[in-house]
Amino acid sequence: MSARPHVLSIDLGTSGPKVALVSDAGQIAASTTRRVATLRLPDKGAEQDAEAIWTRVCDAIREVVGRSGVPAQRIVGVGLVSQFFSLVPVDAEARPLSNLILWMDGRGSPFAHELLAVEGAPLTWLERHGMIPLPSGACSLSKMLWVQRERPEIYEKTHAFLEPMDYLAARLTGRFTANACTAFPLLLGDHRHPNEAHWDEDLIRLSGIDRGKLPEMVPVGSQIGPLRPEVAEELGLAAGTSVYSGINDTQAVAVGAGTAHDGVGGVNVGTTGQVLAHTERRHTDMEHGIVSAPSPVPGRYLALAENGLGAGSLDHLMRNVFFTNDALADHRAEDPFREIEAALSSSPPGARGMLFLPWLTGAVAPESEASMRGGFLNVSLETGRADMVRAVMEGIAYGLRWLLPAVEEFVGHEFTSLRFAGGAAVSEGWARIMADATGRPVHQLADARHVINRASAYLTFCDRGEADRSQLETFCPVKREFEPEAEAAIVYDRLFEQFVRTFEQTRPIFQALNG
């Protein structure tokens, strides 16, 4: 039974929550996951059951606390992280009034276009916030407007619109809060000074959203309250356990990957893929889709560069094509990823000349095109399943390579190395691909599945004054370093050139097919 202080870290990703109990020495006492289904709806709708999310988070917490052997009194705080650009309208008791509207939901697109058509509005958003309403409807402001216009009965009852991590905070404490990091997707804050965001009355007026439906803005990393007594009892935690204001998963990975240090870039491949870096200068690169978002690191901004769907492409292929149950046969497997490394070893770099187009939900950066979709190019009679798996991994690496130079220019320096994080970083084969395809040294983070939990716990201990910035490597160490191999790099350079050309050549085809 451990006497060390621990933080309960909740990482709510698109696929579901991952809960871990992390000590002040960076050790995980116990962890578990739960899955949450995504509902795909007409007109680009995507939702998740918000009450089911809360139930699964509670189940996971009870399991971790019960299995860890850590006394409840030694669990000193709760850290919260989640996916973002997602929205939950809640009532005054923090109960959801609808499903969680997911980041990939595009039903708010027409309302984003309305805002962009208002004279002077885009420049006001860029000046105050740093990002315009997204034409795709992906931003949370577009989702609020969709609720306002298309679900007026829910809008009228809404006490607060909350990002997922702030929704969990409200269920845990009863307070409706946001901070500079979590409020960014709502597009209604003034973010001209790092970590000092406040709601901007001009942006609120332009949006048409009622000011009273926005949560209270609190400082990043602040203690927002103790657990509700009834929640603490239900979860097996002490009644006075402190809950800390959260951050999003990209911000957590950027911290865990050490990107606050100059020369260190991060590559995160979870459901989506990002190139991560920190900068002291707030600016926006509209051409390449890169913005300066608030960071939990004091005085710094996060270069937010979303590449689009990442490992979600591989997950779709493995679960819905290779290992599925359909009219052809039942090929379901308990662990469809078990033989991934063996598959990689049986297919050469370059996947026998095949390219995978990774834009299953549209392209984001460095070129934005919502109509783009995925596909395999140059399939031959030699192509096997292992080649297709490798091509998917390589295609995602090409997409990130394409984005890298724009991010380096954005932050003002080249990356001497890349830290590899996210669920994909569990694979040494994928780390090797990432190094060879990008031509950069890649440092694979240890225990990649828990980097977000570890970073969240680290920041929580920092907020409590029980850790400092020098201790990051204790919580998020590097497992292995991969140097680019010259022979493979030659193959990848040739294929990458065709990857970029394929985007431009197929763009009009996808526009015609998908509007």
Secondary structure, 3 states (H helix, E strand, C coil): CCCCCEEEEEEEECCEEEEEEEECCCCEEEEEECCCCCEEECCCEEEECHHHHHHHHHHHHHHHHHHHCCCHHHEEEEEEEECCCCEEEECCCCCECCCEECCCCCCCHHHHHHHHCCCCHHHHHHHHCCCCCCCCCCCHHHHHHHHHHHCHHHHHHCCEEECHHHHHHHHHHCCCEECHHHHHHHCCEECCCCCCCEECHHHHHHHCCCHHHCCEECCCCCEEEECCHHHHHHHCCCCCCEEECCEEHHHHHHHHCCCCCCCEEEEEECCEEEEEEEECCCCEECCCCEEEEECCCCCCEEEEEEEEECHHHHHHHHHHHHCCECCCCECCCCCCCCCHHHHHHCCCCCHHHCEEEECCCCECCCCCECCCCEEEECCCCCCCHHHHHHHHHHHHHHHHHHHHHHHHHHHCCCCCEEEEECHHHHCHHHHHHHHHHHCCCEEEECCHHHHHHHHHHHHHHHHCCCCCHHHHHHHCCEEEEECCCHHHHHHHHHHHHHHHHHHHHHHHHHHHHHC
